[in-house]
Amino acid sequence: MKVLSVVGARPNFVKIAPLLREMAGRPQLQSVLVHTGQHYDARMSDGFFEALAIPAPDFNLAVGSGSHARQTAEVMTRLEPVLESVRPDVVLVVGDVNSTLAAALVAVKQGIRVGHVEAGLRSFDRSMPEEINRLATDAISDDLFASEESAVSNLAREGVPAERVHFVGNVMIDALRLTRPLWEASRVFADLGLDRIRRYGTVTLHRPANVDDPRRLRQILGALHEVARHVPLIFPVHPRVRERLMGADVTWLGAAQPVPERGIVCTDALGYLDFVALVSRAAVVLTDSGGIQEETTILGVPCLTLRENTERPVTVTHGTNRVIGVARSRIIDAALFALAHPPAKPGAPPLWDGYASARIVDTLLGAAVEVAA
Ligand code: UD1
């Protein structure tokens, strides 16, 4: 069985790493990897391949940045001849980025079976580009691999036949488990001079809704400033946000410069291992990312989600996540509360045990046996 996996952006790399590792251990499987090139900076791409021991891609489509339409179209145009020449039995797509939807569309039109990992998540907010990618990818995929029970119910409500939906758990947690010895040994604390700081918070912001409108970004930064009077807030900055922070009242950390005792402290985007290490010891995390809500759930770190909704409700019911929006007083109150009340170590959501990839590969191989019979 030939499985062609498609990745494009930072969170995709984390999700595919444990799946590729699992497939490498199955002699019945031949694995081909395509990188669309949606993310291309060393910090956003190569560094993740290295940290997660992902083999070099067999194909790099080098699509780069662009509008949603252009980026999606470029992935489709450039992937089509690759699928025609490789002729895989299955195309595996992960997550909800533009590359995910583009690859699923090309594959399904060539009559290739499509597996979607992280299917069924819904924020019910169609102003998010990821929500459109999720809805459309799920509508055309054959095998829908769900990370949490809400996703299974969402797909049932949308009329997807139950035999196409597989509740397998969360591959992000597989990646976290597999790399634990590496991120536990990260030098990020020494590098940032954090050893001398008793407590710190971590911030990430990159959703268009939060960073593209200067007023909204200023409002969020204003609230973070108040929190940063109590603990330094370390903010590794996604490249699309860097320019928008120019002129803002934040400290940019230079090389070999230690984190100050207070304030919003910006660094370049961090690699996977350093970032997970930073999150693992944070007193509080404030974020608009999806994956970080999941990682904090397992790491037992309080997470405040700076959005009005989450497509990952299990992180609220079983984890440390609180969805708080972006109102100034809400951010300040929730962060100060989290600092004053460290959470009890939570239990893990169902099947977030580090073995989701094995279940996915078993399902793919099981279905192949059925077809052969
Ligand atoms: C994409 C995903 C988002 C995911 C995020 C993780 C979509 C619709 N969005 O958002 O769901 O949470 O990745 O990071 O697919 N840029 C660089 N270097 C890079 C990549 C991007 O400088 O290596 C800059 C460019 O200015 C680019 C901008 O970031 O225009 C946006 O990149 P893009 O891939 O379109 O979306 P993300 O915001 O990264």
Residues whose N, C-alpha, C, O or C-beta is under 5 A from the ligand:
A	BS01	UD1	A9 R10 P11 Q38 H39 Y40 D41 M44 S65 G66 D96 V97 N98 P129 E130 H206 P239 R240
